[in-house]
């Protein structure tokens, strides 16, 4: 039986190959994680410390894999999504993050509203907003405020996020934090400055892709009396009903 | 309780089996889809832990066929697929829960308990650990008869700890379940809130109920001792 040249498999796309690799990595990592978790209890105290350290490192790798998956998902168009109203999701994200902001001594406030919707799966939209606002919170120092200003004009809806410090305060280049920067304190998770800044960049990239795939535009900004963390614009054609 | 694990990765199924047996469950393992379906149909299990990618018959087909004959049997899906549409497809096909690899054994154990509890007992409106009582309906907390004032987040954290009393909970599990976040925003929010709770729930009372589990996270211990 002859084989048609069309029956040969296509050369897989880069994102498919990466997706398959991540899929394959998840199996041994699950075994590794479960085995470390289950063995901690059975060990003497001295050995527990090294197994705990191994478990923490494993969890960091898993966290990075999770981010890579999110990035790949954000790059894909995703399932046909019903329009999701921005304002309620934003309010809920602020509620989730307000206790984290409070622990860092930062006030998180939202003003205004809008009727805009975005055609994105709600969990993805929520994640994108969580990443953006959490990054803005990270840029602030104790006692600072983060303001989220939501409104709409003829061209569509706008979300402007302002803080007393802009995103420029954060390290995005794997530099060691300066002694005066809000990030000077060691990350409580034990992550190094380099890994924190890498994760931060990837999270912002994920947020940006999710929102742009939904037809919105995201601009990161800085400077001014109230430095702007980012501005999200949702054109009326995407989902703001005309008044 | 009797639990069936349908998972083709021998190392993983062995770890899950070991963990669940240590929690006093009777555990059977099938490493292939047809075998898993046959065992689930023939025996009375309280829970099936089912991998999606199986040799022979895939997990989704096993699930669909189980749902035709055993509509009330709790099924937890294990999968490496994390996309929303995969999750929706599984839940629409009758899965009761969905856990994405690489998961934590502690997370699997907590979810298994929740499914077993849901299928055997009515939902409790009052949670009790020794002399600590949390009323989910009235939103009230008392210890040794003394009222304790908690913020919304403290209440949610205490409820999660009490629901899982006697079990180790990682910081990642706590932040996901109580804060609805899947990432650690370089913050020690869990540790800070645990301290708030300790001041309100444990200070001035004996024994202390909230314990740190080194290298893992926290645990509410009904017997007052840490794991």
Boltz contact constraints between the chains, C-beta under 6 A:
constraints:
  - contact:
      token1: [A, 23]
      token2: [B, 80]
      max_distance: 6.0
  - contact:
      token1: [A, 26]
      token2: [B, 80]
      max_distance: 6.0
  - contact:
      token1: [A, 26]
      token2: [B, 101]
      max_distance: 6.0
  - contact:
      token1: [A, 26]
      token2: [B, 102]
      max_distance: 6.0
  - contact:
      token1: [A, 27]
      token2: [B, 9]
      max_distance: 6.0
  - contact:
      token1: [A, 29]
      token2: [B, 102]
      max_distance: 6.0
  - contact:
      token1: [A, 30]
      token2: [B, 12]
      max_distance: 6.0
  - contact:
      token1: [A, 30]
      token2: [B, 101]
      max_distance: 6.0
  - contact:
      token1: [A, 30]
      token2: [B, 102]
      max_distance: 6.0
  - contact:
      token1: [A, 31]
      token2: [B, 11]
      max_distance: 6.0
  - contact:
      token1: [A, 31]
      token2: [B, 12]
      max_distance: 6.0
  - contact:
      token1: [A, 33]
      token2: [B, 102]
      max_distance: 6.0
  - contact:
      token1: [A, 34]
      token2: [B, 15]
      max_distance: 6.0
  - contact:
      token1: [A, 34]
      token2: [B, 105]
      max_distance: 6.0
  - contact:
      token1: [A, 35]
      token2: [B, 15]
      max_distance: 6.0
  - contact:
      token1: [A, 37]
      token2: [B, 105]
      max_distance: 6.0
  - contact:
      token1: [A, 37]
      token2: [B, 106]
      max_distance: 6.0
  - contact:
      token1: [A, 38]
      token2: [B, 19]
      max_distance: 6.0
  - contact:
      token1: [A, 38]
      token2: [B, 105]
      max_distance: 6.0
  - contact:
      token1: [A, 52]
      token2: [B, 215]
      max_distance: 6.0
  - contact:
      token1: [A, 62]
      token2: [B, 102]
      max_distance: 6.0
  - contact:
      token1: [A, 69]
      token2: [B, 82]
      max_distance: 6.0
  - contact:
      token1: [A, 73]
      token2: [B, 83]
      max_distance: 6.0
  - contact:
      token1: [A, 79]
      token2: [B, 85]
      max_distance: 6.0
  - contact:
      token1: [A, 96]
      token2: [B, 179]
      max_distance: 6.0
  - contact:
      token1: [A, 96]
      token2: [B, 180]
      max_distance: 6.0
  - contact:
      token1: [A, 99]
      token2: [B, 153]
      max_distance: 6.0
  - contact:
      token1: [A, 100]
      token2: [B, 185]
      max_distance: 6.0
  - contact:
      token1: [A, 100]
      token2: [B, 187]
      max_distance: 6.0
  - contact:
      token1: [A, 100]
      token2: [B, 189]
      max_distance: 6.0
  - contact:
      token1: [A, 103]
      token2: [B, 189]
      max_distance: 6.0
  - contact:
      token1: [A, 103]
      token2: [B, 192]
      max_distance: 6.0
  - contact:
      token1: [A, 121]
      token2: [B, 84]
      max_distance: 6.0
  - contact:
      token1: [A, 123]
      token2: [B, 84]
      max_distance: 6.0
  - contact:
      token1: [A, 134]
      token2: [B, 185]
      max_distance: 6.0
  - contact:
      token1: [A, 187]
      token2: [B, 186]
      max_distance: 6.0
  - contact:
      token1: [A, 188]
      token2: [B, 188]
      max_distance: 6.0
  - contact:
      token1: [A, 189]
      token2: [B, 184]
      max_distance: 6.0
  - contact:
      token1: [A, 196]
      token2: [B, 186]
      max_distance: 6.0
